Amino acid sequence: MIFANGKLLPDTQRQAVLDGLEAELNAVRAGPPLDSETVIAAVDALGRRLEAGEFDALLARFLPAGMRLADLLPLLRRESLEAKLAAELGPAPFAPRQLTRTTAHALPLGTLFHIAPGNMPGLPVYTALEGLLTGNINLVKLPHGDKGLSLAAFQLLTQQEPRLAPYLYAFDLPSGRTSELEALAALADGLVVWGGDRAVQGARALAGPGCKLIEWGHRLSFAYISGCEDRDKELAALARHIADTGQRLCSSCQVIFLDTDDWAEGEAFCREFLPHLERAASKRPGPAPGAAASLSGCTALLERIVDGTAKGEALFRGKGCSVILRPGRELELSPMEGNVLVKLLPRRELLHALRRQRGRLQTAGLVCDPQRREALTALLARAGITRVTRPGTMSSSFPGEAHDGEYPLRRYLRVVDVER
């Protein structure tokens, strides 16, 4: 399906839409700019209708098991959107700034082509919303497996506020349709890509010399344990985070690092943590949305055992989950879906080990003695981490937070200086 000018269209009309798209985009850009207040008012009104239960039947069709409306609603509030604008762009971000000889105007890049991720439902809508807040026209390539959630959300949003319709287009377009992707990229002033190395490399090939490439690549996150405040509570919170996210997010815990080099301590921790993880896994509702990732992870684990590369590992298998004590100190992707890696990493070697993944680091869920928290937080920040949280909130959103160490809205604007 295609979403264009507030309407859902069949794929048979894709070429017709593409043929007329440049003229439509130019007509929109020639008119008055989109005001952020228009976007905020529409999103807030739609969020209140969602909270009132007006779209419960629709949500039941599209929201995957384990994803709660309560997780989405804070992002759809006026106060959250206004706080995001203020944190990322400052007060009155679109007001002209008087300089010595010129006036500086913050304006949208123009047209953004989003290659949206598929690791979390709703992210295509979120990336388009950031483009709308900065006044950009948004062309969205939907990920495989979106199942219509983003198309339904775009339709509801433009029905709530018809003035947004010319600023939103979405294409359920396979990655192999190179010519059509190139056509969309040729219309864009900025190409926003979410995904792994292959997605980023593909986007670099698509983005022409006049198109700004904005990368949100995959990141790796972990927990670091060096003492504790309330051990049972903190371990239970970490286990819930692992089970609830399925370890599919950039902020999900892939490895639990222990501040020790004693293998026996590592084994003792695995035995202690496994019951917490089993309890959390047992409460996860419905089939795991990332079941394919789980199968892939388990297959990879079995292959390691068969070919001998798992030599030296200790596997602690539970019901619907496992804890794997692995030699080495490298941060890496876990088998996922409740199968977490544990490694030994004394703090004296923490920075050296993490720097090998520089540019890929995101969240550290820190469990430690209170007196160590400030020093360990500073050490993690120097290593390249961009978020330090408590273990249970590694994937929580916070008002005004940066994304991978940057404020994304700044990347979707340009500054025009006008001499007075």
C-alpha positions as CSV (number, residue, x, y, z in Angstrom):
1,M,0.0,0.0,0.0
2,I,0.9,3.7,-0.5
3,F,0.0,6.7,1.7
4,A,-0.2,9.9,-0.3
5,N,-2.0,13.2,0.4
6,G,-4.0,11.7,3.2
7,K,-5.2,8.7,1.2
8,L,-4.4,5.0,1.2
9,L,-3.7,3.8,-2.4
10,P,-2.9,0.4,-3.9
11,D,0.6,-0.4,-5.1
12,T,-0.7,-0.3,-8.7
13,Q,-0.7,3.5,-8.3
14,R,2.9,3.7,-7.1
15,Q,4.4,4.8,-10.4
16,A,1.7,7.4,-11.0
17,V,2.4,8.8,-7.5
18,L,6.2,8.8,-8.1
19,D,5.7,10.5,-11.5
20,G,3.8,13.4,-10.0
21,L,5.7,13.7,-6.7
22,E,8.3,16.3,-7.6
23,A,5.6,18.8,-8.7
24,E,3.6,18.1,-5.6
25,L,6.6,18.6,-3.3
26,N,7.6,21.8,-5.0
27,A,4.0,23.2,-4.7
28,V,4.0,22.5,-1.0
29,R,7.4,24.1,-0.4
30,A,6.4,27.2,-2.4
31,G,3.5,27.8,0.1
32,P,3.6,28.8,3.8
33,P,5.8,26.7,6.0
34,L,4.3,24.1,8.4
35,D,4.1,25.5,11.9
36,S,5.2,23.2,14.8
37,E,2.1,24.2,16.7
38,T,-0.1,22.6,14.0
39,V,1.8,19.3,14.5
40,I,1.7,19.5,18.3
41,A,-2.0,20.2,18.5
42,A,-2.8,17.4,16.1
43,V,-0.7,14.8,17.9
44,D,-1.9,15.8,21.3
45,A,-5.6,15.6,20.2
46,L,-5.0,12.2,18.6
47,G,-3.3,11.0,21.8
48,R,-6.2,12.0,23.9
49,R,-8.6,10.1,21.6
50,L,-6.4,7.1,21.9
51,E,-6.4,7.3,25.7
52,A,-10.2,7.6,25.7
53,G,-10.4,4.2,23.9
54,E,-11.7,5.5,20.6
55,F,-9.3,3.3,18.6
56,D,-9.1,0.2,20.9
57,A,-10.3,-2.1,18.1
58,L,-7.7,-0.7,15.7
59,L,-5.0,-1.0,18.3
60,A,-5.9,-4.7,18.9
61,R,-5.3,-5.4,15.2
62,F,-1.9,-3.7,15.0
63,L,-0.1,-3.5,18.4
64,P,2.0,-6.6,19.0
65,A,1.8,-8.7,22.1
66,G,3.6,-7.1,25.0
67,M,3.4,-3.5,23.6
68,R,1.2,-1.3,25.8
69,L,-0.7,1.8,24.9
70,A,0.6,3.3,28.1
71,D,4.1,3.1,26.7
72,L,3.1,5.2,23.7
73,L,0.8,7.9,25.2
74,P,3.6,10.0,26.9
75,L,5.1,10.6,23.5
76,L,1.8,11.9,22.2
77,R,1.4,14.7,24.7
78,R,1.7,18.4,24.1
79,E,4.0,18.8,27.1
80,S,6.4,16.1,25.8
81,L,6.6,17.5,22.3
82,E,7.1,21.0,23.6
83,A,9.8,19.8,26.0
84,K,11.5,18.0,23.1
85,L,11.6,21.1,21.0
86,A,12.9,23.3,23.8
87,A,15.5,20.7,24.9
88,E,16.8,20.2,21.3
89,L,16.4,23.6,19.8
90,G,16.1,26.0,22.7
91,P,13.4,28.5,23.4
92,A,11.5,30.0,20.4
93,P,13.6,27.8,18.1
94,F,12.0,29.2,14.9
95,A,12.2,32.8,15.8
96,P,14.7,34.9,13.8
97,R,17.9,35.6,15.6
98,Q,19.4,39.1,15.2
99,L,23.2,39.0,14.6
100,T,25.6,41.8,14.0
101,R,25.0,42.2,10.3
102,T,22.5,39.4,9.5
103,T,19.3,37.8,10.7
104,A,19.5,34.0,11.2
105,H,16.5,31.9,10.3
106,A,16.1,28.2,11.3
107,L,14.3,26.5,8.4
108,P,13.5,22.9,7.5
109,L,15.9,21.0,5.2
110,G,12.9,20.6,2.9
111,T,12.1,17.0,2.1
112,L,13.3,14.0,4.2
113,F,13.4,10.4,2.9
114,H,13.2,8.1,5.9
115,I,14.4,4.5,5.6
116,A,12.5,3.4,8.6
117,P,13.5,0.5,11.0
118,G,11.5,-2.6,11.7
119,N,12.9,-3.6,15.1
120,M,10.2,-1.8,17.1
121,P,6.6,-1.1,16.0
122,G,5.8,2.6,15.7
123,L,9.3,3.8,14.9
124,P,8.4,4.8,11.3
125,V,5.7,7.1,12.8
126,Y,8.2,8.5,15.3
127,T,10.9,9.4,12.7
128,A,8.2,11.0,10.5
129,L,6.9,13.0,13.5
130,E,10.4,14.4,14.1
131,G,10.4,15.5,10.5
132,L,7.0,17.1,10.9
133,L,8.0,19.0,14.0
134,T,10.8,20.7,12.0
135,G,8.5,21.5,9.1
136,N,9.8,19.0,6.6
137,I,8.0,17.0,4.0
138,N,8.4,13.3,4.9
139,L,8.8,10.4,2.5
140,V,8.8,7.1,4.5
141,K,10.0,3.7,3.3
142,L,8.2,1.3,5.5
143,P,10.1,-1.7,6.9
144,H,9.2,-5.3,6.0
145,G,6.7,-6.5,8.5
146,D,5.1,-3.2,9.4
147,K,1.7,-4.9,9.1
148,G,-0.1,-1.6,8.4
149,L,0.4,0.1,11.8
150,S,2.3,3.1,10.3
151,L,-0.2,3.5,7.5
152,A,-3.1,3.5,9.9
153,A,-1.3,6.0,12.2
154,F,-0.6,8.4,9.3
155,Q,-4.2,8.2,8.1
156,L,-5.5,9.0,11.6
157,L,-3.1,11.9,12.0
158,T,-4.0,13.5,8.7
159,Q,-7.7,13.0,9.4
160,Q,-7.2,14.8,12.7
161,E,-5.4,17.6,10.9
162,P,-5.8,17.7,7.1
163,R,-3.1,20.4,6.8
164,L,-0.5,17.6,7.5
165,A,-1.5,15.5,4.5
166,P,0.8,17.1,2.0
167,Y,3.7,16.5,4.4
168,L,3.4,12.8,4.7
169,Y,4.0,10.0,2.2
170,A,4.6,6.3,2.9
171,F,5.6,3.5,0.6
172,D,5.5,-0.2,1.5
173,L,8.5,-0.7,-0.9
174,P,10.8,-3.7,-0.9
175,S,14.5,-2.9,-0.6
176,G,15.1,-4.6,-4.0
177,R,13.2,-1.9,-5.8
178,T,16.3,0.1,-6.5
179,S,15.0,2.4,-9.2
180,E,12.1,3.5,-7.1
181,L,14.3,4.1,-4.0
182,E,16.6,6.1,-6.2
183,A,13.7,8.2,-7.4
184,L,12.6,9.0,-3.9
185,A,16.2,9.7,-2.8
186,A,16.6,12.1,-5.7
187,L,13.8,14.2,-4.3
188,A,15.2,14.4,-0.8
189,D,17.3,17.1,0.9
190,G,18.0,14.7,3.7
191,L,18.1,10.9,3.8
192,V,17.4,9.5,7.3
193,V,18.4,5.9,7.6
194,W,17.8,3.6,10.6
195,G,19.4,0.2,10.7
196,G,22.6,-1.9,10.6
197,D,25.7,-1.5,8.5
198,R,24.1,-2.9,5.4
199,A,21.2,-0.4,5.6
200,V,23.6,2.5,6.2
201,Q,25.9,1.4,3.3
202,G,22.8,1.1,1.0
203,A,21.7,4.6,2.0
204,R,25.1,6.1,1.3
205,A,24.8,4.7,-2.2
206,L,21.4,6.3,-2.6
207,A,22.1,9.7,-1.2
208,G,23.4,12.0,-4.0
209,P,25.9,14.8,-3.5
210,G,23.1,17.3,-2.7
211,C,21.4,15.1,-0.1
212,K,22.4,15.2,3.5
213,L,22.9,11.7,5.0
214,I,21.5,11.3,8.5
215,E,22.5,8.0,10.0
216,W,20.9,6.3,13.0
217,G,22.8,3.1,12.9
218,H,22.4,0.1,15.2
219,R,23.9,0.5,18.7
220,L,24.9,-2.0,21.4
221,S,23.9,-1.7,25.1
222,F,24.8,-3.6,28.2
223,A,24.5,-3.8,32.0
224,Y,27.5,-3.3,34.3
225,I,27.4,-4.7,37.8
226,S,29.8,-3.5,40.4
227,G,28.2,-4.1,43.8
228,C,24.6,-3.0,44.3
229,E,22.1,-1.0,46.3
230,D,19.2,-3.5,46.5
231,R,20.4,-6.7,44.7
232,D,17.2,-8.6,44.4
233,K,15.2,-5.6,43.2
234,E,17.9,-4.5,40.7
235,L,18.4,-8.0,39.3
236,A,14.6,-8.5,38.9
237,A,14.4,-5.1,37.1
238,L,17.2,-6.0,34.7
239,A,15.5,-9.4,34.0
240,R,12.2,-7.7,33.2
241,H,13.9,-5.3,30.9
242,I,15.6,-8.2,29.0
243,A,12.3,-10.2,28.7
244,D,10.1,-7.2,27.8
245,T,12.3,-5.9,25.0
246,G,13.4,-9.3,23.7
247,Q,16.8,-7.6,23.4
248,R,15.7,-6.2,20.0
249,L,16.3,-2.5,20.7
250,C,19.5,-0.6,20.5
251,S,19.0,0.2,24.2
252,S,18.4,-3.5,25.1
253,C,20.9,-5.3,27.3
254,Q,23.0,-7.7,25.2
255,V,25.8,-8.4,27.7
256,I,25.9,-8.3,31.5
257,F,29.4,-7.3,32.5
258,L,30.6,-8.2,36.0
259,D,33.3,-6.2,37.8
260,T,35.5,-9.2,38.4
261,D,37.9,-11.5,36.7
262,D,37.0,-14.5,38.9
263,W,35.2,-17.2,36.7
264,A,33.7,-18.8,39.8
265,E,32.0,-15.4,40.7
266,G,30.6,-15.3,37.1
267,E,29.1,-18.8,37.5
268,A,27.6,-17.9,40.9
269,F,26.0,-14.8,39.3
270,C,24.5,-16.8,36.5
271,R,22.9,-19.2,38.9
272,E,21.6,-16.3,40.9
273,F,20.3,-14.4,37.9
274,L,18.6,-17.3,36.1
275,P,15.5,-17.6,38.4
276,H,14.9,-13.8,38.0
277,L,15.1,-14.2,34.2
278,E,12.8,-17.2,34.2
279,R,10.1,-15.3,36.2
280,A,10.3,-12.4,33.9
281,A,10.1,-14.6,30.8
282,S,7.1,-16.5,32.1
283,K,5.1,-13.2,32.4
284,R,5.8,-12.1,28.9
285,P,2.4,-12.1,27.1
286,G,1.8,-13.9,23.8
287,P,4.3,-15.1,21.3
288,A,7.5,-13.1,21.0
289,P,7.4,-10.6,18.1
290,G,11.1,-11.4,17.5
291,A,10.7,-15.2,17.4
292,A,12.8,-15.3,14.3
293,A,15.6,-13.5,16.1
294,S,15.2,-16.0,18.9
295,L,15.5,-19.0,16.6
296,S,18.4,-17.4,14.8
297,G,20.1,-16.8,18.2
298,C,19.5,-20.4,19.4
299,T,20.7,-21.8,16.1
300,A,23.9,-19.7,16.4
301,L,24.5,-21.0,19.9
302,L,24.0,-24.6,18.8
303,E,26.4,-24.1,15.9
304,R,29.0,-22.8,18.3
305,I,28.6,-25.9,20.4
306,V,28.9,-28.2,17.4
307,D,31.9,-26.6,15.8
308,G,33.7,-26.2,19.1
309,T,33.8,-22.4,19.2
310,A,31.7,-22.5,22.4
311,K,34.5,-24.2,24.2
312,G,34.9,-22.6,27.6
313,E,31.4,-21.3,27.8
314,A,29.0,-22.2,30.6
315,L,25.4,-22.4,29.6
316,F,22.6,-22.0,32.3
317,R,19.4,-22.9,30.6
318,G,16.0,-22.0,32.0
319,K,12.5,-22.2,30.8
320,G,12.2,-19.9,27.8
321,C,15.5,-18.2,28.5
322,S,19.2,-18.8,29.2
323,V,22.3,-17.2,30.7
324,I,25.6,-17.8,28.9
325,L,28.8,-17.1,30.7
326,R,31.3,-16.5,27.9
327,P,35.0,-15.9,28.0
328,G,36.4,-12.7,26.6
329,R,35.5,-9.0,27.2
330,E,34.1,-7.9,23.8
331,L,30.7,-6.3,23.8
332,E,28.6,-8.2,21.2
333,L,25.1,-9.0,20.2
334,S,23.5,-11.7,22.3
335,P,21.4,-14.6,21.0
336,M,18.4,-12.4,22.0
337,E,14.9,-13.2,23.2
338,G,15.8,-13.8,26.8
339,N,19.2,-15.4,26.1
340,V,21.7,-13.0,27.6
341,L,25.5,-13.1,27.7
342,V,27.5,-12.6,30.9
343,K,31.2,-11.6,30.8
344,L,33.9,-10.7,33.3
345,L,35.2,-7.1,32.9
346,P,37.0,-5.6,35.9
347,R,36.7,-1.8,35.9
348,R,40.4,-1.3,35.3
349,E,39.9,-2.8,31.8
350,L,36.4,-1.3,31.1
351,L,37.4,1.6,29.0
352,H,39.9,-0.4,26.9
353,A,37.3,-3.1,26.2
354,L,34.5,-0.8,25.3
355,R,36.6,1.5,23.1
356,R,36.8,-1.4,20.6
357,Q,33.1,-0.8,19.9
358,R,33.4,3.0,19.7
359,G,30.7,4.5,17.6
360,R,28.3,1.6,18.4
361,L,27.8,2.2,22.1
362,Q,24.5,3.4,23.5
363,T,23.1,2.6,27.0
364,A,24.7,1.2,30.1
365,G,22.4,-0.1,32.8
366,L,24.5,0.5,35.9
367,V,24.2,-1.5,39.1
368,C,26.7,-0.5,41.7
369,D,27.3,0.6,45.2
370,P,26.0,4.2,45.6
371,Q,29.5,5.5,46.4
372,R,30.8,4.2,43.1
373,R,28.0,5.5,40.9
374,E,29.5,8.9,40.1
375,A,33.0,7.6,39.2
376,L,31.7,4.6,37.2
377,T,29.2,6.9,35.3
378,A,32.1,9.2,34.4
379,L,34.2,6.2,33.2
380,L,31.4,4.9,31.1
381,A,30.9,8.3,29.5
382,R,34.6,8.6,28.7
383,A,34.4,5.1,27.1
384,G,31.7,6.4,24.6
385,I,28.4,5.5,26.2
386,T,25.6,8.0,25.5
387,R,23.1,6.9,28.2
388,V,23.6,5.7,31.8
389,T,20.4,4.4,33.5
390,R,19.2,2.1,36.2
391,P,18.9,-1.5,35.1
392,G,15.1,-1.5,34.6
393,T,14.9,1.7,32.6
394,M,17.5,1.0,29.9
395,S,14.8,1.3,27.2
396,S,12.7,4.0,28.8
397,S,12.2,7.4,27.1
398,F,13.0,10.5,29.1
399,P,11.8,14.0,28.3
400,G,14.4,16.0,26.4
401,E,16.8,13.1,26.0
402,A,19.3,12.9,23.2
403,H,19.3,10.2,20.6
404,D,22.6,8.3,20.4
405,G,24.3,11.4,21.9
406,E,22.8,13.9,19.5
407,Y,19.7,16.0,19.3
408,P,18.0,14.8,16.1
409,L,15.8,17.9,15.4
410,R,19.0,19.9,14.9
411,R,20.0,17.7,12.0
412,Y,16.7,18.2,10.2
413,L,17.1,22.0,10.1
414,R,19.3,24.5,8.2
415,V,20.2,28.0,9.0
416,V,19.6,30.8,6.5
417,D,21.5,34.1,7.1
418,V,20.0,37.2,5.6
419,E,22.0,40.4,5.5
420,R,20.2,43.4,6.9
